[in-house]
């Protein structure tokens, strides 16, 4: 998942910004901004130290955002914003492609260690 999180962040920022640039309807804007913020939260949430988001949860949220982006595209199409609907649909398809090409796996976290003044590692804060 090395490239997955930055790709999630880019798609999330696009989901937040593009509806305002393209002046989509209010419903498509709200759905798109909510989904974009969820993707950004997933992209920056966790990481290498103490990943608080399980791999199955990340997969489920990616699927939810892909479906929601398709729904936002449908809302934009109903509001007669064809260009916006196409762009939102392309973003939804990019999330689906990213989801299909990522191997979601849970890696066990490293045990927290403390480095002392003489550069020895100890298991806890007290030694």
N, C-alpha and C positions, 0 to 999 in steps of 0.2 A: 504494500500500500504506500510505497514511497511517492509515487506521482499522483495517487488518488486524492489525497488531502488537498494539495495545491489546485488540482483540477476542480474539486468541489468548491473551493474558495472562489475561483474565477467564475464558475457557473453561478454561484450564489450572488456575487457582485453584479453579474449581468442580469440575473433575475430581479435584483432590486432596482438597478438603474434604467434598464431598457423600457419598462412600461411608462416611465415618466418622459423619456426622450421621445418615444413614439406616440405619446398621448393616447394610451389605451383607455378603455372604460374603467370606471371606478372599481368594479368587481374584479376585473383582471389585475388591476394594480394591487389591490389588497391581497389577493391570493398569491400573486407573484412575489410581493415583498415578504409575506410571511414565509413562503417556501425558501426564498433566498436567504433570509435570516437563519432559518433552520439549517440550511446547508453550510453557511459560514460558521455557525456554532459547532456543527459536527466537524468541520475542517480544522478549526482551532481548538476544539475541546479534546482534552487528553493529549496524547503524544507519546513520547518515549518514557517519561517519568510518571508512573502512576496513571496509566490509561484508565479513565473512568468510564469509557464507552466500550461496551462489549462489541465484538465483531458482528454478532447477529443483530444487535440494535442498530449498528451503522448500516448494515444491509437493508434492514426494514425501513429506516428513515430515507435511505437513497431511493428505495422503491416508492415510498410515499411521495417524495418530492417529484419523481418522474411522473407518477400519475397525476399529481396536483398541477404540474406544469402543463400536462396535456389538457387538464380541465381549464386552466387559465387560458390556454390557446383557444379552447372552445368558447369560452366567455368572450374573448376578444373577437372571435369570428362572428358571434351573435351580435356584438356591438358594431359590426361592419368595419372592423380594423383588420383587413386581410393581411397586410404586411406584418403587423404585430402578431397575429395568429401564427403566421409562418415562422417567425423568429422564435416565438415561445415553443412551438412544436419542434423546431430544430434543437432548442435547448433541452427539451424533454428527451429527444432521441439521443442527444449527447450524454445525458445522465444514464439512459438505458445502456448505451454502448459502454460507458465507464463501469457500470455495474456488472455487465456481462464479462468484461475483460479483467476484472479484479478478483483475486483469490482472497476472500475474506477468511482470515485465520486469527485466532487469539494466541498471542505470544505471552508467556508468563512474564510478569514484571520482575525486574531485578530487585534484590533485597537492598533496602536502604543501608548505607554504610556511612561511617564517619571517618574523615581523614584527620589524623592527629598532627601535631606540630612537627614530628619527625617523619611524616609521610607514610605512616603505617595505617592500614585500614582496620577498623574495628567494627564489630557487628552492631553496636548500638551507640547512642549518644553518650552513655556513661562509661563505655569501655567494657 
